[in-house]
Amino acid sequence: MKVLIDHQNPFLLMHGGLQIQIEQTKAALDAIGVDTEFLRWWDPSQRADVIHFYGRPSGAYIDFAHQKGIKIVMLHLLTGLGSRAAWKRRVQKIVTSAGIKALPGLAAAYKWDAYRSADALIANTAWEKYLMHDNFGVPLEKIHIVPNGVEEVFLRSAPVERGEWLVCTATIAGRKRVLELAQAAATAQTPLWIIGKPYGENDPYAQQFLTFAKQNPKFIRYEGPVSDRGALAKIYRAARGFVLLSTMETRSLSSEEAAACECPLFLSDLPWARDVFHEQAAYCPADSSPAQIAPLLKKFYDEAPSRPKPAKPKSWTEVAHEFRAVYESVLR
């Protein structure tokens, strides 16, 4: 079985959890004996039994693959849809359903037809599986729930005495709300360490955050990203708690890395978080202002040492076995 991995956006233009997800998935598949390569668009000699596509391919992409006897397994993160209010999801469902049934040109332009044309779909959570079925009409038997994995360096990290800093690992971007979180932390006088980098150095939101961090060094710590995974595991182990208050998320890889290190969690109250962590995390409304976040953050800070440990996530090796089972099912 030969599996090619493809994605629509180059890593040199974007960074984040999806890049880690793709790289770790490939490494784990290789480790359990699955023959994988990244798809080389310039190489007509590449062969494949399955293309594992991250994103939403066009209908033509899927049709050409099928003509060559190649199966398509599609993993598309429903970040925006999964984080929207119920009434907005209903409106989108009406539009997409009408487009798929009556406006094939519109469906093709937005690649909605890919949901029904792909041989199998991967959902990171039960919530995503519901959305794929409810909004796009995908038969439930075609949807497989496969979670993110976590690297062994986090799963095997040794406990240490926890310090005074809360930690947030996230891209410095508006939807991650690191500026609002920093403002709330300064108001609540809770020490907060932000780890991450902006998509671009001149991004206005990132510049606002950097300015605020420099003005509040007593409570806001920012030194950029931490690329050493072992060092990051030690940071999670020593943190008082992990915080991520993004407005949109599919399944936060950083929160599961923190969970692997038994770090207490404080998250935006979004469906993915409830689906993954249930009552093992503390929650904050996703649309809260810094003034509203501050007392909730202070409460979490005070209660963090006594909060229950979140459940251990799966390893990438376990996830790779689940992906292999999906590939085998579509080939049968």
C-alpha positions in Angstrom: 0.0 0.0 0.0 1.4 3.3 -1.1 0.1 6.5 0.5 0.8 10.0 -0.8 0.2 13.0 1.5 -0.9 16.3 -0.1 -1.9 19.7 1.2 -3.1 22.9 -0.5 -0.9 25.5 1.3 2.9 25.5 1.4 4.5 25.4 4.8 6.8 28.3 3.9 3.7 30.6 3.7 2.0 29.3 6.9 2.9 27.7 10.2 0.9 26.2 13.0 -0.6 23.1 14.4 -1.6 21.6 11.0 2.0 21.5 9.9 3.0 19.6 13.0 -0.1 17.3 12.5 1.0 16.5 8.9 4.7 16.0 9.7 4.0 13.8 12.8 1.4 11.7 11.0 3.8 10.9 8.1 6.6 10.1 10.5 4.4 7.8 12.5 3.0 6.1 9.4 6.6 5.4 8.2 7.5 4.0 11.6 4.7 1.4 11.5 5.6 0.3 8.0 3.2 2.3 5.8 5.0 3.4 2.6 4.3 7.2 2.4 5.6 10.1 0.4 4.6 13.7 0.1 2.9 14.2 -3.3 5.4 15.6 -5.8 3.2 17.6 -8.2 6.0 17.7 -10.8 6.6 14.0 -10.8 4.4 11.9 -13.2 6.1 8.7 -12.2 4.9 8.7 -8.6 2.5 5.9 -7.9 -0.2 5.7 -5.2 -3.0 3.6 -3.9 -4.3 6.3 -1.6 -3.9 10.1 -1.4 -4.4 11.5 2.1 -5.4 15.1 1.4 -5.3 17.7 4.1 -7.8 20.3 3.2 -10.6 20.3 0.6 -9.5 19.2 -2.9 -11.4 20.1 -6.0 -13.9 17.7 -7.6 -11.6 17.5 -10.6 -8.7 16.5 -8.4 -10.8 13.6 -7.0 -12.1 12.6 -10.5 -8.6 12.4 -11.9 -7.4 10.3 -9.0 -10.3 7.9 -9.4 -9.6 7.6 -13.1 -6.1 6.3 -12.1 -7.6 3.9 -9.5 -6.4 6.1 -6.5 -8.6 6.5 -3.4 -9.0 9.8 -1.7 -9.0 10.2 2.1 -9.8 13.8 3.0 -9.1 15.5 6.3 -10.5 19.0 6.3 -10.6 21.0 9.5 -14.0 22.6 10.0 -12.5 25.3 12.2 -14.9 28.2 11.1 -18.0 26.1 10.8 -17.5 24.2 14.0 -17.0 27.5 16.0 -20.0 29.4 14.7 -23.2 30.1 16.5 -26.1 27.7 15.8 -28.1 30.1 13.7 -25.1 30.8 11.5 -24.6 27.1 10.9 -28.2 26.7 9.9 -27.9 29.5 7.3 -24.7 27.9 6.0 -26.4 24.5 5.8 -29.3 26.0 3.7 -26.8 27.6 1.3 -24.5 24.6 0.9 -27.4 22.1 0.6 -29.0 24.3 -2.1 -25.7 24.7 -3.9 -24.9 21.0 -3.9 -28.4 20.1 -5.2 -29.2 22.9 -7.6 -26.0 24.8 -8.4 -23.2 22.4 -9.3 -21.0 25.3 -10.5 -21.2 27.0 -7.1 -20.6 23.7 -5.3 -17.5 23.1 -7.5 -16.2 26.6 -7.0 -16.4 26.2 -3.2 -15.3 22.5 -3.4 -18.4 21.3 -1.5 -18.7 18.4 -3.9 -15.5 17.0 -2.4 -17.3 15.8 0.7 -19.4 13.4 -1.3 -16.8 12.4 -3.9 -14.0 11.5 -1.5 -13.8 7.8 -0.6 -13.4 8.5 3.2 -13.4 11.6 5.4 -11.5 12.1 8.6 -13.0 14.0 11.5 -10.9 15.0 14.5 -13.9 14.9 16.8 -17.5 13.6 17.0 -18.6 17.2 16.6 -16.8 17.4 13.2 -18.4 14.1 12.2 -21.8 15.5 13.0 -21.1 18.7 10.9 -19.9 16.7 7.9 -23.1 14.7 8.0 -25.5 17.5 8.8 -24.1 20.3 6.7 -22.7 18.4 3.7 -24.8 15.3 3.6 -21.9 12.9 4.0 -23.0 9.3 4.8 -22.0 8.5 8.3 -20.3 5.3 7.2 -17.8 7.3 5.2 -16.7 9.4 8.2 -14.0 8.1 10.5 -13.1 9.9 13.8 -9.3 10.0 14.2 -7.9 12.3 16.9 -4.6 14.2 16.9 -1.7 12.4 18.5 1.0 13.8 20.8 4.7 13.2 20.6 6.4 10.9 23.1 8.5 13.7 24.5 5.3 15.1 26.0 3.7 11.8 27.0 6.9 10.7 28.8 7.8 14.0 30.4 8.6 13.7 34.1 6.6 15.6 36.7 8.2 18.7 38.3 7.1 21.2 40.8 4.8 23.7 39.2 5.7 27.4 39.1 3.7 30.6 39.1 3.3 31.2 35.3 0.3 30.3 33.2 1.3 29.4 29.7 -0.3 29.9 26.3 1.2 28.5 23.1 -0.4 30.0 20.0 0.3 31.9 16.8 0.2 35.6 17.5 -3.0 36.2 15.6 -6.4 37.8 16.1 -8.4 34.5 16.3 -6.1 33.2 19.0 -6.9 36.3 21.1 -3.4 36.5 22.8 -3.7 40.3 23.1 -7.0 40.1 24.8 -5.7 37.3 27.1 -2.6 39.4 27.9 -4.9 42.3 28.8 -7.0 40.2 31.0 -3.9 38.7 32.7 -2.6 42.2 33.5 -5.9 43.2 34.9 -6.2 40.1 37.0 -2.5 40.3 38.0 -1.8 36.7 37.0 1.6 35.9 35.4 1.2 34.8 31.8 3.8 33.4 29.5 2.9 33.6 25.8 4.8 31.3 23.4 4.5 31.7 19.6 5.1 33.9 16.7 3.0 36.0 14.3 2.4 35.0 10.6 4.2 38.3 9.7 6.4 40.7 11.6 4.4 43.7 10.5 1.0 42.3 11.3 -0.9 45.1 13.2 -2.4 42.8 15.7 1.0 41.3 16.5 2.5 44.8 16.9 -0.3 45.7 19.4 0.5 42.6 21.4 4.2 43.2 21.4 3.7 46.7 22.6 1.4 45.7 25.4 3.8 42.9 26.5 6.7 45.3 26.7 4.6 47.7 28.8 3.6 45.0 31.3 6.7 42.9 31.9 5.6 42.1 35.5 2.7 39.9 34.3 3.3 39.3 30.6 6.3 37.2 29.5 7.0 37.0 25.7 10.3 35.7 24.2 9.0 34.3 20.9 8.5 30.7 19.9 10.1 27.6 21.5 11.2 25.2 18.8 12.8 22.6 21.1 10.0 20.1 21.8 11.7 18.8 24.9 12.1 22.3 26.3 8.4 22.9 25.6 7.4 19.8 27.4 9.4 21.0 30.5 7.6 24.4 30.2 4.2 22.6 30.3 5.3 20.5 33.2 6.3 23.5 35.2 3.4 25.7 34.2 0.6 26.5 36.8 -1.9 26.0 33.9 -2.4 26.2 30.2 -4.7 28.8 28.6 -6.1 29.1 25.1 -9.0 31.5 24.5 -9.2 31.4 20.7 -12.5 32.3 18.9 -12.1 29.4 16.4 -10.5 26.0 16.8 -10.9 22.5 15.5 -8.8 20.5 17.9 -6.0 22.3 19.6 -2.7 20.4 19.3 -1.1 22.6 21.9 -3.8 21.9 24.5 -3.3 18.2 24.1 0.4 18.5 24.4 -0.3 20.4 27.7 -2.7 17.7 28.7 -0.1 15.0 28.1 2.0 16.9 30.6 -0.9 16.9 33.1 -1.3 20.7 32.9 -4.6 22.1 34.1 -6.5 23.6 31.2 -8.5 26.9 30.7 -10.2 27.0 27.2 -12.7 28.9 25.2 -16.1 27.2 25.6 -16.3 25.8 22.1 -17.8 22.5 21.0 -14.4 20.9 20.2 -13.1 21.6 23.7 -16.2 20.1 25.4 -16.0 17.1 23.0 -12.3 16.4 23.8 -12.0 17.4 27.5 -15.5 17.4 28.9 -15.3 18.6 32.5 -11.6 18.1 32.8 -11.0 21.7 31.7 -12.3 25.1 32.9 -14.1 27.2 30.3 -14.6 30.8 29.3 -17.2 32.2 26.8 -15.4 32.6 23.4 -16.7 36.1 22.9 -15.7 37.5 26.3 -14.0 40.9 26.6 -10.7 41.2 28.5 -12.7 42.7 31.4 -14.9 39.6 31.5 -12.0 37.2 31.1 -10.0 38.7 34.0 -12.1 37.4 37.0 -12.5 34.0 35.3 -8.7 33.8 34.7 -8.0 34.8 38.3 -10.4 32.1 39.5 -8.6 29.5 37.3 -5.2 30.6 38.5 -6.3 30.2 42.1 -7.9 26.8 41.6 -5.3 25.3 39.1 -3.3 23.4 41.7 -6.4 21.5 42.8 -8.0 20.9 39.4 -8.2 17.3 38.1 -5.6 16.2 35.6 -6.9 15.9 32.0 -6.9 12.5 30.4 -3.8 11.4 28.5 -4.2 11.9 24.7 -3.1 9.2 22.2 0.3 8.9 20.8 1.0 9.6 17.1 1.8 5.8 16.7 -1.7 5.0 17.9 -3.1 7.5 15.5 -1.1 6.1 12.6 -2.6 2.7 13.2 -6.1 4.2 13.0 -5.2 6.0 9.7 -3.9 2.7 8.3 -7.2 1.0 9.2 -9.0 3.8 7.2 -6.7 3.3 4.2 -7.3 -0.4 4.3 -11.0 0.0 4.5 -11.2 2.2 1.4 -9.0 -0.1 -0.6 -11.3 -3.0 0.3 
